[in-house]
Amino acid sequence: MQCFIKPPPEYMEHNFICRQEAILAAISEKDSHIALLEAAKTKKARDDIERLNNDKQRLNLRLKDLVSIESIVMLTQNARNILLPY
């Protein structure tokens, strides 16, 4: 019955990796847009760059949180496997 309640560790690890890749792709996209806008010297471009930098900061915080959560989950899982091997 427990196999229906708890997802397998491989699924959880794959899920974390996919989420990390999605956040990294979004950060990369923000960097690309910032690079394009830096060529323009208009007020609107500066405002857009500021907004994109703020978005990028939020994404970096989400990535940091995700990595922290992943570390805690993996440590907990490893401790469980050591204490309850079966």
CNS distance restraints for C-alpha pairs under 8 A (distance, minus, plus):
assign (resid   1 and name CA) (resid   5 and name CA) 7.05 0.50 0.50
assign (resid   2 and name CA) (resid   6 and name CA) 6.18 0.50 0.50
assign (resid   3 and name CA) (resid   7 and name CA) 6.87 0.50 0.50
assign (resid   3 and name CA) (resid   8 and name CA) 7.62 0.50 0.50
assign (resid   7 and name CA) (resid  11 and name CA) 6.50 0.50 0.50
assign (resid   7 and name CA) (resid  12 and name CA) 6.85 0.50 0.50
assign (resid   8 and name CA) (resid  12 and name CA) 6.65 0.50 0.50
assign (resid   9 and name CA) (resid  13 and name CA) 6.14 0.50 0.50
assign (resid  10 and name CA) (resid  14 and name CA) 6.06 0.50 0.50
assign (resid  11 and name CA) (resid  15 and name CA) 6.02 0.50 0.50
assign (resid  12 and name CA) (resid  16 and name CA) 6.24 0.50 0.50
assign (resid  13 and name CA) (resid  17 and name CA) 6.23 0.50 0.50
assign (resid  14 and name CA) (resid  18 and name CA) 6.16 0.50 0.50
assign (resid  15 and name CA) (resid  19 and name CA) 6.20 0.50 0.50
assign (resid  16 and name CA) (resid  20 and name CA) 6.11 0.50 0.50
assign (resid  16 and name CA) (resid  66 and name CA) 7.63 0.50 0.50
assign (resid  16 and name CA) (resid  70 and name CA) 6.93 0.50 0.50
assign (resid  17 and name CA) (resid  21 and name CA) 6.12 0.50 0.50
assign (resid  18 and name CA) (resid  22 and name CA) 6.16 0.50 0.50
assign (resid  19 and name CA) (resid  23 and name CA) 6.29 0.50 0.50
assign (resid  20 and name CA) (resid  24 and name CA) 6.10 0.50 0.50
assign (resid  20 and name CA) (resid  63 and name CA) 6.49 0.50 0.50
assign (resid  20 and name CA) (resid  66 and name CA) 7.45 0.50 0.50
assign (resid  21 and name CA) (resid  25 and name CA) 6.00 0.50 0.50
assign (resid  22 and name CA) (resid  26 and name CA) 6.27 0.50 0.50
assign (resid  23 and name CA) (resid  27 and name CA) 6.23 0.50 0.50
assign (resid  23 and name CA) (resid  59 and name CA) 6.43 0.50 0.50
assign (resid  23 and name CA) (resid  60 and name CA) 7.97 0.50 0.50
assign (resid  23 and name CA) (resid  62 and name CA) 7.83 0.50 0.50
assign (resid  23 and name CA) (resid  63 and name CA) 6.52 0.50 0.50
assign (resid  24 and name CA) (resid  28 and name CA) 6.14 0.50 0.50
assign (resid  24 and name CA) (resid  63 and name CA) 7.85 0.50 0.50
assign (resid  25 and name CA) (resid  29 and name CA) 6.16 0.50 0.50
assign (resid  26 and name CA) (resid  30 and name CA) 6.27 0.50 0.50
assign (resid  26 and name CA) (resid  59 and name CA) 7.67 0.50 0.50
assign (resid  27 and name CA) (resid  31 and name CA) 6.28 0.50 0.50
assign (resid  27 and name CA) (resid  56 and name CA) 5.70 0.50 0.50
assign (resid  27 and name CA) (resid  59 and name CA) 6.61 0.50 0.50
assign (resid  27 and name CA) (resid  60 and name CA) 7.56 0.50 0.50
assign (resid  28 and name CA) (resid  32 and name CA) 6.26 0.50 0.50
assign (resid  29 and name CA) (resid  33 and name CA) 6.30 0.50 0.50
assign (resid  30 and name CA) (resid  34 and name CA) 6.11 0.50 0.50
assign (resid  30 and name CA) (resid  52 and name CA) 6.01 0.50 0.50
assign (resid  30 and name CA) (resid  53 and name CA) 7.56 0.50 0.50
assign (resid  30 and name CA) (resid  55 and name CA) 7.76 0.50 0.50
assign (resid  30 and name CA) (resid  56 and name CA) 6.41 0.50 0.50
assign (resid  31 and name CA) (resid  35 and name CA) 6.16 0.50 0.50
assign (resid  31 and name CA) (resid  56 and name CA) 7.99 0.50 0.50
assign (resid  32 and name CA) (resid  36 and name CA) 6.37 0.50 0.50
assign (resid  33 and name CA) (resid  37 and name CA) 6.18 0.50 0.50
assign (resid  33 and name CA) (resid  52 and name CA) 7.84 0.50 0.50
assign (resid  34 and name CA) (resid  38 and name CA) 6.06 0.50 0.50
assign (resid  34 and name CA) (resid  49 and name CA) 5.57 0.50 0.50
assign (resid  34 and name CA) (resid  52 and name CA) 6.84 0.50 0.50
assign (resid  34 and name CA) (resid  53 and name CA) 7.82 0.50 0.50
assign (resid  35 and name CA) (resid  39 and name CA) 7.13 0.50 0.50
assign (resid  36 and name CA) (resid  40 and name CA) 7.59 0.50 0.50
assign (resid  37 and name CA) (resid  41 and name CA) 7.99 0.50 0.50
assign (resid  37 and name CA) (resid  45 and name CA) 5.60 0.50 0.50
assign (resid  37 and name CA) (resid  46 and name CA) 7.65 0.50 0.50
assign (resid  37 and name CA) (resid  48 and name CA) 7.69 0.50 0.50
assign (resid  37 and name CA) (resid  49 and name CA) 6.71 0.50 0.50
assign (resid  38 and name CA) (resid  45 and name CA) 7.20 0.50 0.50
assign (resid  38 and name CA) (resid  46 and name CA) 7.67 0.50 0.50
assign (resid  38 and name CA) (resid  49 and name CA) 7.50 0.50 0.50
assign (resid  40 and name CA) (resid  45 and name CA) 6.23 0.50 0.50
assign (resid  41 and name CA) (resid  45 and name CA) 6.58 0.50 0.50
assign (resid  41 and name CA) (resid  46 and name CA) 7.27 0.50 0.50
assign (resid  42 and name CA) (resid  46 and name CA) 6.46 0.50 0.50
assign (resid  43 and name CA) (resid  47 and name CA) 6.24 0.50 0.50
assign (resid  44 and name CA) (resid  48 and name CA) 6.08 0.50 0.50
assign (resid  45 and name CA) (resid  49 and name CA) 6.05 0.50 0.50
assign (resid  46 and name CA) (resid  50 and name CA) 6.19 0.50 0.50
assign (resid  47 and name CA) (resid  51 and name CA) 6.24 0.50 0.50
assign (resid  48 and name CA) (resid  52 and name CA) 6.05 0.50 0.50
assign (resid  49 and name CA) (resid  53 and name CA) 6.03 0.50 0.50
assign (resid  50 and name CA) (resid  54 and name CA) 6.24 0.50 0.50
assign (resid  51 and name CA) (resid  55 and name CA) 6.22 0.50 0.50
assign (resid  52 and name CA) (resid  56 and name CA) 6.02 0.50 0.50
assign (resid  53 and name CA) (resid  57 and name CA) 6.16 0.50 0.50
assign (resid  54 and name CA) (resid  58 and name CA) 6.35 0.50 0.50
assign (resid  55 and name CA) (resid  59 and name CA) 6.26 0.50 0.50
assign (resid  56 and name CA) (resid  60 and name CA) 6.15 0.50 0.50
assign (resid  57 and name CA) (resid  61 and name CA) 6.27 0.50 0.50
assign (resid  58 and name CA) (resid  62 and name CA) 6.25 0.50 0.50
assign (resid  59 and name CA) (resid  63 and name CA) 6.13 0.50 0.50
assign (resid  60 and name CA) (resid  64 and name CA) 6.14 0.50 0.50
assign (resid  61 and name CA) (resid  65 and name CA) 6.11 0.50 0.50
assign (resid  62 and name CA) (resid  66 and name CA) 6.03 0.50 0.50
assign (resid  63 and name CA) (resid  67 and name CA) 6.15 0.50 0.50
assign (resid  64 and name CA) (resid  68 and name CA) 6.21 0.50 0.50
assign (resid  65 and name CA) (resid  69 and name CA) 6.11 0.50 0.50
assign (resid  66 and name CA) (resid  70 and name CA) 6.04 0.50 0.50
assign (resid  67 and name CA) (resid  71 and name CA) 6.13 0.50 0.50
assign (resid  68 and name CA) (resid  72 and name CA) 6.32 0.50 0.50
assign (resid  69 and name CA) (resid  73 and name CA) 6.12 0.50 0.50
assign (resid  70 and name CA) (resid  74 and name CA) 6.05 0.50 0.50
assign (resid  71 and name CA) (resid  75 and name CA) 6.07 0.50 0.50
assign (resid  72 and name CA) (resid  76 and name CA) 6.05 0.50 0.50
assign (resid  73 and name CA) (resid  77 and name CA) 6.01 0.50 0.50
assign (resid  74 and name CA) (resid  78 and name CA) 6.04 0.50 0.50
assign (resid  75 and name CA) (resid  79 and name CA) 6.09 0.50 0.50
assign (resid  76 and name CA) (resid  80 and name CA) 6.15 0.50 0.50
assign (resid  77 and name CA) (resid  81 and name CA) 6.21 0.50 0.50
assign (resid  78 and name CA) (resid  82 and name CA) 6.22 0.50 0.50
assign (resid  79 and name CA) (resid  83 and name CA) 6.12 0.50 0.50
assign (resid  80 and name CA) (resid  84 and name CA) 5.51 0.50 0.50
assign (resid  80 and name CA) (resid  85 and name CA) 7.38 0.50 0.50
assign (resid  81 and name CA) (resid  85 and name CA) 4.79 0.50 0.50
assign (resid  81 and name CA) (resid  86 and name CA) 7.72 0.50 0.50
